[in-house]
Amino acid sequence: MANGNTVTIVGNVTRDPELRFTPSGQANVRFGLAVNRRWQDRNSSEWQEQTSYFDVVCWREMAENVAESLPKGARVMVTGRLEQRQYETREGEKRNVVEVIADEIGPSLRYASAAVTKNERRSGGDFGGGSSAPAQSAPSAASDAPAYDDFGEEPF
């Protein structure tokens, strides 16, 4: 992203992702992420700890994949952008919130292992206007050229 508003955070999911759909059928999910920072105080030699909490929002296919894949407590890496929005409570109070709008989410393999399963492409594609055709299969032994999906990405 050229605007300089890119963040990467690693933490633990604090609540199960909540999958919802907009009136137009667009999937979105939000979940909490706790990021712990631990350091040793140079003066007292005591360990200090601070926890920061973030709301993470995902859209479309990623939202559905997150809802199926991430339980509370999972350690994940999130890359995205910070976005501030304003809303009004039922009592009429105006509130501001800063959320992480996720571009990519993956399991942290520092303390765990993971099995990744590629899904067939759902309708709408990653950007809302893509093909609903499934991703191409891996190339045959007779073909030297790799198979690419609609976005030019090599399949895994």
N, C-alpha and C positions, 0 to 999 in steps of 0.2 A: 504494500500500500504506500503510495507516494505521499500521503498527507502526514505521516509521522505518528499516527494514532494507532500503533500496533502494540499489543501487550501479550506476553506469554506468562502464564501462571501455572504452578504445579501445586496441587492440594488434594484434599479428601472431600468427597461428595457428602454434604451434611444432611440432605433429604432426598428421598427417591424422586427422580425426574417426573414432573407432571405434564403429561401429553395432552394438548388441547388442539382444537381446530378452529380456524377463523370461519366466519360465515361463508367465505368462498371456498372452504375446504383445505386451506393451507395449514399444514401441521406446524406446531411450535411446541417447544418444551422449555421449561425453566427448572433450574436446580440451584442449590446453594453449594459453594465451595469454600472450605476453610484452608487457609494458607498459614502454616506455622513457621515462625522464624525463631531460631534458638542461637544464643551467643553467650560467651563467657565474659562477665564484667572484669575488665582489666584491674580495677582497683580492689574489688572484694574477692575475685576469683570465683564468684558464685555464678551459676548458670541462670540466665534470664530467658524468658520466652514471651513471645507476642503472637497472637492469632488475629488475622484479618479475614473478614468474611465478604464474599462476593456473590452476587446473583449472576448466573450465566444463562443466556438465552440462545436457543438454537432454532433453526427454521428448516422446513421442507424435509428431504430425505434424512439429513443428519438428525433432525428432531426425532424421527421415528426410530432410527438406529440407536440413539442415546437412550430413549425410553426402553428399548428392548435389551440394552447392554449394560447400563450403569446402575448398580444398586447403591444405596446409602453405604458410605464407608470406602468405596472404591477410590484408589489414588489415580488421578488423571492429570494430563497436561492439556491446557486450553490455550489456543492462540486465537486472537480476535481483536476487536476494537472496543474502546470505551465509548459508551453512548449515554448521554444524560437525557432524561425525559421527565416531564411534569405530569402529575395526575392529581385528581381531587378525590378526597375520601368521601364516604357516605355522609359524613357530618359537614361537608363543604370546605374542609381545610385543604389548602394546596400543599403538595409535597413534591420534592425532587428526589430522584433516585439515579444513581450511576450504575449501569449494568455492563457486563462483558457480552458483546454480541459475537458468538463463536464463529470462526471460519474453519477451524480444525480442532478435533478432540481426539486424544489417544490415551491408551492406558500407560501408566508409568511402570516401567519394567525394572525399576530399582530394587523393589522388594517383592516382586511377584512375576509370574509368567502369564502370557495371554495367548489365546488361539484366535486368529482373525479369520472371519468367514466373509467372503465377498458376496454381497446381495445382488440379485438381478436388479437391473435399473427399474425404478418405479416410474410411472408416468410423470411428465413435467420436468424431468431432469433436475440438475442441481440449481439451475438459474431460472426455473419456472417456465421456460419456453423450449426446452430441449426435446429430443425424440423420446418416445416411450418404448423404443426398441431395446431389447436387452443388450448388454455389453457384448462385444465380439469375443469369440473364443480365442484361446491361445493359438499361435500359428502352428501349422503342421510341420513335420520334420522336412517335408519337401519345400517349404517356403522359407526363404532367408529373411524376408521383411517381417518385423514384429506387427502384431495387430494392435490398433489403437481404438479407443472409444471416441465418442463424438467431440470430446474436448481435447483430443490430442494426447491423452494420458495413456501410458503403457499399462496394460493390465498386469496384475500380479498373480 
